[in-house]
Amino acid sequence: NINHPESEPMIIGRNFLVKINANIGNSAVTSSMAEEVEKMVWAIRWGADTVMDLSTGRNIHNIREWIVRNSPVPIGTVPLYQALEKVGGIAEDLSWEVYRDTLIEQAEQGVDYFTIHAGVRLHYIPLTVGRVTGIVSRGGSIMAKWCLHHHRESFLYEHFEEICDIARAYDVSFSLGDGLRPGSIADANDQAQFAELETLGELTKIAWAKDCQVMIEGPGHVPMHKIKQNMDKQLAVCGEAPFYTLGPLTTDIAPGYDHITSGIGAAMIGWFGTAMLCYVTPKEHLGLPDRNDVKTGVITYKIAAHAADLAKGHPAAKIRDDALSRARFEFRWEDQFNLSLDPETARSMHDETLPKEEHKLAHCCS
């Protein structure tokens, strides 16, 4: 965004290193402005390449201002959340005018990319009726409720060219939202999910014609044997626009450990060509993450992204692995710690059993 001079450029695409995004944001019941800025700094400290502010409570504007002004990485938002706050939380009262004004307000602040749920179309909503978990995307459910109440096509879809004009004026990128993503492995790769993906491909071409940058959001909950189909279909219908996935989670039976269930899927889909992975924390499905959850999520996803880079044969990916392996073989403990993704944890685990400084020297362990 032209109004976010604090940001460094960030390249996102399948020919480059896999990037990771960390979600932060307050709700109506938790956290303050200072806490959210602290969470953002903490996420970036551990390796987040972009940060999304998903705040839904009071003070959305001020929280976002503080986050953008303090962020050296691109910041994304879901403008629909703030638009909903402006109409008192009643989805049926949303309008194009309220949404348009929200886009401009956020672009003026310096938001770098918008999640736009323009793929949730009126005639796709009945396709979700037979699902185990229906529509789980917050943005998707808001738009579905609006469409059904008014018996009209989504105003996001109908006004997409105007949305592109606003984004182009401020150099804001799009993250085209998957409002019909599967919320359980039972619903993975179903008709609703792929119908929306086709529309996202159509919208990508419109955005490109308007000189707007686009990435495509992906699932969700997908068992391992169905992950590659997601990647192949996205490349085919979206013109190879960068794919940006939430995991995917490979099983539904591990609340409290969904950073692991999703890290497995993230490593796989990153290997197949996904450009950016949205982290999942241990609190997924259970509550809002604190700073420890944020760190756990970021580290888990740095591992998944790096594993994918290695599998893709990225030229620079192996250098760090080889350096750490040599340090390990030569018992250079400090080098091992410093080359790891989380030096603090590696050092503390070592010190639990061998706390003395001399135990970090080669002769003690050879």
Wavefront OBJ file of the C-alpha trace (Angstrom):
o trace
v 0.000 0.000 0.000
v 1.284 3.474 -0.874
v 0.256 4.544 2.655
v 2.359 1.907 4.444
v 5.931 3.193 4.076
v 6.992 1.242 7.177
v 6.634 -2.033 5.229
v 9.432 -3.885 3.468
v 8.611 -5.525 0.100
v 7.479 -9.155 0.398
v 7.456 -11.450 -2.630
v 4.790 -14.170 -2.585
v 4.691 -16.848 -5.279
v 5.342 -20.546 -5.765
v 8.729 -19.932 -7.420
v 10.003 -18.310 -4.231
v 10.407 -19.341 -0.605
v 7.090 -20.371 0.992
v 5.859 -17.517 3.196
v 3.774 -17.709 6.356
v 1.051 -15.449 7.717
v 0.084 -14.957 11.365
v -3.441 -13.899 12.345
v -3.978 -11.533 15.262
v -6.920 -9.380 16.356
v -9.177 -8.616 19.266
v -12.769 -9.684 19.815
v -15.609 -8.084 21.721
v -14.423 -9.824 24.891
v -10.638 -9.978 24.780
v -7.400 -8.026 24.475
v -6.365 -4.410 24.196
v -4.575 -2.317 21.600
v -1.213 -2.798 23.323
v -1.718 -6.563 23.483
v -2.453 -6.814 19.760
v 0.592 -4.721 18.797
v 2.684 -6.866 21.138
v 1.285 -10.019 19.469
v 2.182 -8.622 16.034
v 5.757 -7.794 17.088
v 6.040 -11.236 18.686
v 4.790 -13.018 15.533
v 7.264 -11.116 13.354
v 10.042 -11.824 15.881
v 9.567 -15.564 15.283
v 9.302 -15.302 11.513
v 5.851 -14.244 10.279
v 6.182 -12.832 6.742
v 2.784 -11.100 6.813
v 0.208 -10.426 9.547
v -3.577 -10.301 9.283
v -5.581 -8.152 11.705
v -8.917 -9.913 12.192
v -10.225 -7.628 14.943
v -13.985 -7.733 15.450
v -14.534 -5.874 18.721
v -14.552 -2.200 19.594
v -11.876 0.198 18.439
v -11.109 -1.650 15.198
v -9.882 1.525 13.491
v -7.455 2.527 16.243
v -6.079 -0.978 16.738
v -5.412 -1.257 13.005
v -3.716 2.155 12.971
v -1.286 1.067 15.680
v -0.629 -2.277 13.980
v 0.041 -0.752 10.538
v 2.243 2.031 11.890
v 4.406 -0.481 13.763
v 4.609 -3.217 11.136
v 7.613 -3.812 8.850
v 5.676 -6.596 7.055
v 2.511 -6.407 4.907
v -0.759 -6.203 6.866
v -3.971 -7.839 5.674
v -7.565 -7.388 6.839
v -11.086 -8.626 6.162
v -12.939 -5.317 5.526
v -16.280 -7.118 5.841
v -15.721 -7.454 9.612
v -15.510 -3.699 10.149
v -18.378 -3.039 7.731
v -20.500 -5.407 9.841
v -19.610 -3.481 13.016
v -20.781 -0.281 11.294
v -24.279 -1.731 10.810
v -24.532 -3.009 14.379
v -23.550 -6.587 13.595
v -26.655 -7.228 11.473
v -25.530 -8.873 8.222
v -28.798 -8.120 6.427
v -28.217 -4.369 6.883
v -24.923 -4.374 4.997
v -24.759 -2.413 1.752
v -22.291 -1.726 -1.021
v -21.960 1.886 0.144
v -20.982 0.918 3.705
v -18.534 -1.666 2.385
v -16.999 0.720 -0.169
v -16.416 3.378 2.494
v -14.765 0.759 4.718
v -12.411 -0.262 1.904
v -11.354 3.353 1.376
v -10.912 3.951 5.121
v -8.646 0.914 5.466
v -6.710 1.680 2.272
v -6.107 5.216 3.549
v -4.641 3.724 6.743
v -2.140 1.610 4.834
v -3.590 -1.924 4.758
v -1.613 -3.952 2.194
v -4.075 -6.683 1.260
v -7.805 -7.243 1.580
v -9.600 -10.552 1.934
v -12.663 -10.210 -0.307
v -15.330 -12.940 -0.109
v -16.679 -12.220 -3.590
v -16.822 -15.896 -4.556
v -19.815 -16.625 -2.299
v -22.600 -16.379 -4.869
v -26.320 -16.784 -4.274
v -26.706 -20.003 -6.272
v -23.751 -21.697 -4.513
v -25.298 -21.460 -1.046
v -27.719 -24.418 -1.499
v -24.687 -26.602 -2.311
v -23.667 -26.375 1.368
v -26.934 -27.791 2.742
v -25.740 -31.404 2.834
v -22.455 -30.584 4.525
v -21.455 -31.862 7.945
v -20.254 -28.398 9.005
v -22.049 -26.030 6.613
v -20.370 -22.650 6.044
v -17.577 -22.133 8.593
v -15.943 -19.005 7.162
v -17.111 -15.927 9.079
v -16.977 -13.779 5.941
v -18.672 -16.512 3.934
v -21.521 -16.877 6.410
v -22.056 -13.091 6.551
v -22.379 -12.905 2.757
v -24.541 -16.030 2.586
v -26.916 -14.531 5.149
v -27.088 -11.265 3.175
v -27.733 -13.040 -0.142
v -30.484 -15.260 1.271
v -32.218 -12.394 3.071
v -32.280 -10.139 0.001
v -32.631 -12.949 -2.587
v -29.913 -11.161 -4.539
v -26.462 -11.795 -5.903
v -23.628 -10.746 -3.578
v -22.796 -7.041 -3.741
v -19.118 -8.018 -3.548
v -19.453 -10.009 -6.767
v -21.570 -7.386 -8.545
v -19.247 -4.491 -7.609
v -15.957 -6.343 -7.976
v -14.649 -4.057 -10.724
v -15.225 -1.027 -8.490
v -13.420 -2.841 -5.666
v -10.501 -3.329 -8.078
v -10.465 0.391 -8.882
v -10.128 1.258 -5.179
v -7.397 -1.349 -4.651
v -5.471 -0.168 -7.712
v -5.537 3.468 -6.547
v -3.793 2.532 -3.281
v -1.780 -0.447 -4.596
v -3.640 -2.855 -2.308
v -3.460 -6.551 -3.180
v -6.337 -9.044 -3.027
v -6.579 -12.243 -1.090
v -9.729 -13.696 -2.649
v -11.487 -15.361 0.278
v -12.724 -18.949 0.297
v -16.011 -18.340 2.067
v -17.197 -21.858 1.224
v -14.078 -23.676 2.418
v -14.633 -27.066 4.083
v -14.804 -26.963 7.878
v -14.352 -30.707 8.271
v -12.601 -33.435 6.326
v -16.043 -34.849 5.471
v -16.721 -31.731 3.369
v -13.321 -31.522 1.648
v -13.236 -31.094 -2.138
v -17.011 -30.917 -2.420
v -19.110 -29.191 -5.065
v -19.546 -25.957 -3.093
v -15.814 -25.548 -2.478
v -14.833 -26.074 -6.109
v -17.728 -24.007 -7.504
v -16.442 -21.051 -5.497
v -12.887 -21.737 -6.694
v -14.060 -21.445 -10.312
v -15.518 -18.013 -9.506
v -12.279 -16.957 -7.809
v -10.501 -17.837 -11.052
v -12.932 -15.636 -12.967
v -12.405 -12.752 -10.515
v -8.623 -13.164 -10.766
v -8.762 -12.410 -14.485
v -10.852 -9.274 -13.824
v -8.386 -8.095 -11.157
v -5.382 -8.722 -13.400
v -7.028 -6.775 -16.212
v -7.300 -3.882 -13.730
v -3.608 -4.304 -12.795
v -4.351 -5.576 -9.272
v -2.274 -8.266 -7.557
v -4.150 -11.384 -6.434
v -3.688 -14.456 -4.295
v -6.305 -17.150 -3.782
v -7.302 -18.414 -0.338
v -7.629 -22.154 0.144
v -8.847 -24.657 2.731
v -9.323 -25.606 5.443
v -9.852 -29.249 6.431
v -8.552 -31.731 3.831
v -7.328 -35.325 4.365
v -3.868 -36.014 2.978
v -4.988 -37.974 -0.086
v -7.145 -35.043 -1.273
v -4.575 -32.265 -0.840
v -2.892 -32.502 -4.246
v -6.241 -32.223 -6.055
v -6.750 -28.831 -4.361
v -3.412 -27.540 -5.609
v -3.823 -28.907 -9.133
v -7.324 -27.485 -9.500
v -6.294 -24.077 -8.151
v -3.397 -23.831 -10.617
v -5.692 -24.810 -13.475
v -8.651 -22.507 -12.800
v -6.882 -19.492 -11.252
v -4.177 -18.969 -13.851
v -1.417 -19.985 -11.423
v -2.147 -17.054 -9.096
v -0.418 -17.647 -5.721
v -2.330 -20.020 -3.429
v -2.686 -19.068 0.259
v -4.018 -21.855 2.477
v -5.116 -22.245 6.102
v -3.256 -25.454 6.842
v -5.030 -27.575 5.669
v -5.890 -29.643 8.746
v -5.506 -33.333 7.918
v -7.764 -34.680 10.679
v -10.501 -33.284 12.923
v -9.852 -35.299 16.108
v -7.120 -33.252 17.804
v -8.407 -29.996 19.347
v -5.499 -28.431 21.210
v -3.058 -29.869 18.686
v -4.378 -28.382 15.464
v -1.039 -26.658 14.836
v 0.254 -30.209 14.260
v -2.721 -31.569 12.288
v -2.503 -28.522 10.024
v 1.300 -28.389 9.906
v 1.259 -31.798 8.210
v -1.123 -30.538 5.522
v 0.730 -27.229 5.214
v 4.041 -28.971 4.492
v 2.371 -31.130 1.838
v 0.482 -28.371 0.049
v 3.547 -26.111 0.239
v 5.538 -28.836 -1.490
v 2.857 -29.060 -4.196
v 3.065 -25.318 -4.907
v 1.242 -23.186 -2.324
v 2.905 -19.773 -2.012
v 1.832 -18.761 1.506
v 0.600 -20.688 4.531
v -1.689 -19.155 7.138
v -0.664 -20.426 10.545
v -2.920 -22.372 12.886
v -2.286 -22.178 16.634
v -2.997 -24.787 19.344
v -6.063 -22.697 20.301
v -7.748 -23.183 16.890
v -11.453 -24.068 17.427
v -11.028 -23.482 21.181
v -10.302 -19.794 21.807
v -8.193 -16.784 20.859
v -4.414 -17.313 20.941
v -2.104 -15.679 23.478
v 1.540 -14.858 22.763
v 2.725 -18.413 23.533
v 0.183 -19.830 21.086
v 1.297 -17.296 18.471
v 4.917 -18.395 18.858
v 3.988 -22.085 18.656
v 1.921 -21.468 15.525
v 4.624 -19.431 13.797
v 7.423 -21.915 14.577
v 5.261 -24.851 13.442
v 4.564 -23.119 10.148
v 8.190 -22.030 9.643
v 9.029 -25.740 9.886
v 6.304 -26.654 7.364
v 7.341 -23.888 4.950
v 11.019 -24.816 5.168
v 10.260 -28.516 4.682
v 8.293 -27.561 1.552
v 11.168 -25.403 0.268
v 13.542 -28.350 0.702
v 11.169 -30.693 -1.118
v 10.748 -28.213 -3.984
v 14.520 -28.017 -4.339
v 14.717 -24.300 -3.672
v 18.377 -23.372 -4.276
v 19.022 -21.734 -0.886
v 16.867 -23.951 1.319
v 19.517 -26.556 2.163
v 22.241 -24.126 3.250
v 20.943 -23.701 6.802
v 20.269 -27.436 7.232
v 23.792 -28.311 6.126
v 25.313 -25.673 8.414
v 23.373 -26.965 11.419
v 24.230 -30.581 10.567
v 27.942 -29.761 10.476
v 27.643 -27.942 13.804
v 25.846 -30.965 15.284
v 28.479 -33.406 14.010
v 31.269 -31.216 15.399
v 29.442 -30.669 18.726
v 29.367 -26.895 18.258
v 26.392 -26.412 20.557
v 26.120 -22.624 20.381
v 26.104 -22.766 16.579
v 23.388 -25.433 16.700
v 21.239 -23.236 18.920
v 21.758 -20.112 16.837
v 21.029 -21.832 13.522
v 17.757 -23.306 14.803
v 14.304 -21.778 14.300
v 13.881 -21.370 18.065
v 17.282 -20.936 19.769
v 15.699 -20.210 23.170
v 13.848 -23.522 23.326
v 16.794 -25.529 21.986
v 19.132 -23.960 24.541
v 16.740 -24.412 27.484
v 16.078 -28.080 26.626
v 19.808 -28.720 26.418
v 20.414 -26.919 29.704
v 17.734 -28.924 31.531
v 19.975 -31.983 31.301
v 23.433 -30.462 30.793
v 23.303 -27.005 32.387
v 27.004 -26.273 32.793
v 28.861 -24.227 30.206
v 31.511 -26.927 29.790
v 28.789 -29.303 28.609
v 28.422 -27.133 25.529
v 31.988 -27.992 24.479
v 32.759 -30.836 22.109
v 34.932 -32.954 24.445
v 32.111 -33.373 26.967
v 29.909 -35.202 24.527
v 32.346 -37.024 22.289
l 1 2 3 4 5 6 7 8 9 10 11 12 13 14 15 16 17 18 19 20 21 22 23 24 25 26 27 28 29 30 31 32 33 34 35 36 37 38 39 40 41 42 43 44 45 46 47 48 49 50 51 52 53 54 55 56 57 58 59 60 61 62 63 64 65 66 67 68 69 70 71 72 73 74 75 76 77 78 79 80 81 82 83 84 85 86 87 88 89 90 91 92 93 94 95 96 97 98 99 100 101 102 103 104 105 106 107 108 109 110 111 112 113 114 115 116 117 118 119 120 121 122 123 124 125 126 127 128 129 130 131 132 133 134 135 136 137 138 139 140 141 142 143 144 145 146 147 148 149 150 151 152 153 154 155 156 157 158 159 160 161 162 163 164 165 166 167 168 169 170 171 172 173 174 175 176 177 178 179 180 181 182 183 184 185 186 187 188 189 190 191 192 193 194 195 196 197 198 199 200 201 202 203 204 205 206 207 208 209 210 211 212 213 214 215 216 217 218 219 220 221 222 223 224 225 226 227 228 229 230 231 232 233 234 235 236 237 238 239 240 241 242 243 244 245 246 247 248 249 250 251 252 253 254 255 256 257 258 259 260 261 262 263 264 265 266 267 268 269 270 271 272 273 274 275 276 277 278 279 280 281 282 283 284 285 286 287 288 289 290 291 292 293 294 295 296 297 298 299 300 301 302 303 304 305 306 307 308 309 310 311 312 313 314 315 316 317 318 319 320 321 322 323 324 325 326 327 328 329 330 331 332 333 334 335 336 337 338 339 340 341 342 343 344 345 346 347 348 349 350 351 352 353 354 355 356 357 358 359 360 361 362 363 364 365 366
